[in-house]
Amino acid sequence: MTETVEIIENAHLVLPDRVEAGWIAVVDGRIAEIGTGRAPERGLDLAGDCLIPGLVELHTDHLESHYAPRPGVRWHPLGAVLAYDAQIAASGITTVFDSLRAGSDPDGSGLGPELDALAGAIASAQDSNLFRIEHRTHLRCELPSADVVETVRAFLARYPIGLLSLMDHTPGQRQFRDMAKYYQYATRGGRSLAQIQVGTERKIREGAALNAVNRPTLVALAREHGIPLASHDDTTLADVAMSQDENVALAEFPTTREAAEASHAAGITVMMGAPNLIRGGSHSGNVAAQDLAAAGLLSILSSDYVPASLLMAAFLLPERVPGIDLSAAIATVTANPARATGLDDRGRIAPGQRADVVRVQLAQGVPVVRQVWRAGARVI
């Protein structure tokens, strides 16, 4: 069988411990060799642009905006999934954990009941080899939901899950401790304040009892199936202690400094939103990602609701936190999320790694994706 060899040269390679001018050789979809200076033979000339590992995205809500672009509007599921894939790839992401919500909201909002439509479209695109990048599933489980356990069990019977997060969006705690911020967020879909208040009263009334039953059941299911666990919006030391008891691997968007510190001390990897870093703070009034990075508590960035923010935040991080160099910043969106989810074959430019790489040009200080390769095949 003939090997396929490609040389990518004249690049600034962002390596795990340094940035160096050099080249890589790709053989049959993997990085076979890296070198400094001039390549031993001519290849694709990057004209001095950066070459970084493909980004690994663990939490993006953006699929929902393609499927439900307006209140009450539902797009063709396969069309939505493919448009989303194209946007994610163009953002330099080569591995994405599609965030799908499990559990119906008591007031009927959200896309919980339409999980099957999106999961089916993703599976269809994968089976037909339509995707540019690799898709895995991040199932976001709304704990105060009457049907979340039933939904997760049914999903597990049909589809693999790469990450399962435990979420509780009951108003008045965690992400929505500030009720004014909660009402501001909840009115985005066009519902009246009166409608939202009725649903809010029900959520508060029923949430604790549902959570008490659903959380341990889902933790047990994750353990049974070997699925990494994330806890969403931990706020207090008690929240973190519970996560530690459950062997949670990932703290998604802790809302306070004390929760981030306790998670880090417990060996739970801390992930924050890239938009939070770029904006200089949380839109919900929670702890700033930049402050956690400066304190050495931040390991992973997620694009959350803006896919392009992932790359921008990684290049911005060394400017915002002088103690973090570009290699360490890029690791927050490549090697660290890959390692947190057991994907040891990607996330670094190193021999033996899968050739998921991205050409990045800096334009007026903004990183611009020029080319993207997944397993050595160009997809952008």
Secondary structure, DSSP 8 states (H G I E B T S, - for coil): ----EEEEEEEEEE-SS-EEEEEEEEETTEEEEEEESS-SS--EE-TT-EEEE-EEEEEE-HHHHHH-SSTT----HHHHHHHHHHHHHHTTEEEEEEEEEES--TTS-SSGGGHHHHHHHHHHHHHTT--SSEEEEEEEEETT-TTHHHHHHHHHTTS--SEEEEE---TTSGGG-SHHHHHHHHGGGS--HHHHHHHHHHHHHHHHHHHHHHHHHHHHHHHHHT--EEEES--SHHHHHHHHHTT--EEES-SSHHHHHHHHHTT-EEEEEHHHHHHTS-TTS---HHHHHHTT---EEE-BT-TTHHHHHHHHHHHH-TTS-HHHHHHTTTHHHHHHTT-TTSSS-STTSB--EEEEEEETTEEEEEEEEETTEE--
